[in-house]
Amino acid sequence: MERSFALAEAAVSCGSPTRGTEGAFDALVGAGLPALFGGARLLPMEKLTPCEGWPDGLRHLDTVMEVCRRLRTGVLDALERGEWPVVIGGDHSCAMGTLAALGEFYGAENVAVVYVDAHTDINTEATSESGCIHGMDLAAACGLCCGALTVGKNKVDLLGENLHFIGARSIDPPEHGIVERVGAHLHTAREVRERGLEAVLGEILPALAGRRVHISFDVDVLDPAQFRATGYNIPEGLTAAEVERILGAVLDTGLVCSFECVEYDPTRDPEGRDLDTLMGILRTVADRLR
């Protein structure tokens, strides 16, 4: 049976310190993304003005949560229609909306996340120094944060043992403790270089068995020598070829139920070179799903 896809916009950048990623959906759609996914149904989103005032130190809380609520509704609608959701952010705070929908639809205990990112994004409101919610999305999805970061009616409560980080290299000290406490699996960019990508994938892929798998891909996992159009350019990252290998291997399990791409900032890419790189990676994703 041929898959049908929904491309869902998460028009948010104020979960991070920088602006510009709210334009990623428009840039990728303009570059031909819907055609890669078989003429996917588009779910655009109004671009909201970042709110003033940060209760409890959570920057732009009201705007971030409104985007996540709208995204949750859109992803749930796609799942109920039998469509395969592809979410385009925006900053990584939008993962709270995606994961809320997946947890409600499949049961949180059944959802595994392969998190391809330079960061682990598992700070809580108590451990974050910046108050930027794009660094808290996984903690919120594991039920570790305050009620203000609950997107749906209830906390999602993903199981830490079902979280698989790959490519991380900028991790706050408290996050190491949280990762260890919840039993998540951390494979840093350094580990990929030292042990080899195949060895790392050899640990991740068997652990996904029996789960509904969500891939959350942040472009800042890429080395700045290959990709710079994002708010964080952190040395010693992964190559585009390595990212394509990771995404392809996970998709080939047949367990993936959704995909998310975040943190591309077209305002930092005036000549469109990074857009071409990103479209190449997303073409790999689409090809594996045909």
RAZI-V593383 format. One record per helix or strand of 3 or more residues. SS is the DSSP state (H for helix, E for strand). FROM is the first residue (numbers start at 1). TO is the last residue. If there is no record, write none. Layout:
[[SS	FROM	TO] [SS	FROM	TO]]
//
This chain:
[[E	5	10] [H	21	30] [H	33	36] [E	41	43] [H	55	57] [H	61	80] [E	84	89] [H	92	106] [H	108	110] [E	111	116] [H	133	135] [H	137	141] [H	147	149] [H	160	162] [E	163	168] [H	173	182] [E	185	188] [H	189	195] [H	197	207] [E	212	218] [H	219	221] [H	240	251] [E	256	262] [H	266	268] [H	273	288]]
//
